[in-house]
Amino acid sequence: MMTTDTTHDTTKRNGRRDTYAVVGHRGARDISPENTLESFRLAEEIGVHELEFDIRLSADGVAIVLHDATLDRTAADEDGRGLGPIAELTYEQIKAVDVGEGRYVPTLAEVIATTTVPLQVEIKAVEACDEIARVVAELHPADAERIRFTSFQPEALRRMHALAPEISRGLITHGYPDAERHPDAIETVLAEVEATAFYCGWEGLTDELVARIHIAGYEMAAWPVRSLDEVRRGLELGFNGGTVDDPRAGVEWLAQAREQSSS
């Protein structure tokens, strides 16, 4: 496996870099079937600093790595479509579905065992929290330091705080502010769940907001990152990273942005 250049990343906090990290969104989703073991391996080989993926729960209680609530979008053929909600299928049924290039939906335990970089584990279903905590505590306790639980749902972060308080947490929002989802203000949620990071969509972001979030002690990043200009902007704002669909492009953008800023 390719080793990541860390010459500019010598200081780490909670297993994470204090400088900008390229984060592989669902692995390398633009160039490899998303949320599969092969996609995560490819992203690491390319040189991402972190990986992001999604967790749901099967009908028989297995924590699985899948973004959608069904297989309709990701199934490679008709045999896997129209099966209904993931929450109503056993893992045996789910694993039998080809999600592209002969690949299958992996379990959380498999992904942890397959990867080596820090992980952003996004919880899509609150009901998966207990099993997520069990998998980490019983099967992969040595990997806890490189895991961060993230979610759009404060309830999921509250639950993980109760189940695994030693593992860091990050709140995700589509933008700032988000009065519909967080009527009591995003900062209130961050404090309540004792988050360490805030992942915000680009809408509403300002220099002043980012400075305030940093002063409050949170790591900060915007998503998604889809251009060199957005990497430049993230570096200017002091972001701790950016989530990319194409890790090859993301690694190259970061190299270009750093070269341009130093010239």
Order of alpha helices (4+ residues) and beta strands (2+ residues): beta-beta-beta-alpha-beta-beta-alpha-alpha-beta-alpha-beta-alpha-beta-alpha-beta-alpha-beta-alpha-beta-alpha
